[in-house]
Amino acid sequence: MDNSLYKLSCEDFSKELFSKAPVPGGGGAAAYIGALGVSLGAMAVNLTRGKKKFAAFEPEYEQMLTDAELYRKRLLQLIDKDAAAFEPLSKAYSMPKDDPDYAQTMRDVTIAAAKAPLEMMRYCTLSIDLIARILEKCSKLLISDVGCAALAAEAALECAALNVFVNTRLLKGDAEADLMARQAEEMLADYIPKAMATADEVFDRMRA
């Protein structure tokens, strides 16, 4: 039986989030939102391609859709990767603090728990770049969807960042944890403005 969280229906996934089950949680939700965002961008491409007016962009559309499918799939897979990191973290918290392996075990599982959301952030940044390109090459009838895509990708980026920081803050001074936190901060600094610029452009066009 396939127990992949990302293969649940929308109804069942939301029920799992609603329940007291520990996973999926914020990390899984972040990845799901990111996958929805890049999927919306791909929809705009799919509904634009094939139209005479946009024929010159056909080769770019092919690559856009290839990239979007890669990002969508990986973000969904990261729901399960994030969930898999929770169980060892939960077990580690139940260890006696005087156990000689406690410090190293906690360090290892905490680093592992930060890896999936950090990877989510990377795919969100790639999605934000892609969505910005899609806005310039899609039908004007679809730009509201592209604006929604940008906002979803930005929200997913920030949600994933919170799931990085909740782990790395416990290991301040650890070289690997500090590096992960810096990488997360850099992605936020670079890509929140980029996503919002795309969304703002759509708002401006809608209100013109």
Steps between C-alpha positions, in 0.01 A plus 500: 500500500629845405495722808634809325340807651516690173284239330209570733198678355464871577223407744708237679814713510310787658342259749846377602613860549185568701555201730740451788725284282853648517550475124436658264568827677633840402774357281265275308253785455780723370600245238138446395442873461820528297389219270165672448675825416725361231208295363298819455787649304514191280125524441548851360762365261284207393202726427717746303706264287365414159363848440628676188580819685746316725653263243846652542507384862420133432856372563509694829163359600632146467787575735275687741267204526789256544640714781160552662431126505839435662435760771143381557603138545793577723298727727239229541767240577639733765172466692601141574866586555397760757268253673769231508732733692242551775496151651871485593475856634202403714682193633807706583295735716400203715862404569631560853715813499772318691532242222856532365365498144234764566685809376629342178168331425307823551743686281477244218120472495456878524729557201312230310167666581620830352614348171160436339362853557828650379467298182139616472627856512738432212220364284280794593770740381525313171122517472499873567754555222294288264171672588657841433596381151156354439334836573683658208406226254143398577159619389374807684188299578709281730707752690281484810593131525866590466461757778344232720788270410754760610322560830471126568869446429591793727280367780651154463849650514428678827322200652792275415741756651316483831553126498871548441535755778303301758777242476813705439427733793555206733854455368639852493877482474491172309672566166257299288189637670627857475572452129150367441349795682708745294396330177136526603540870585664567165221329308240703688686824435538430128170335415227658710551828308514316167177311564326812623619697197330244275181508706504880517536524124190284463308715749604812309382354167173383656429844642609704200 
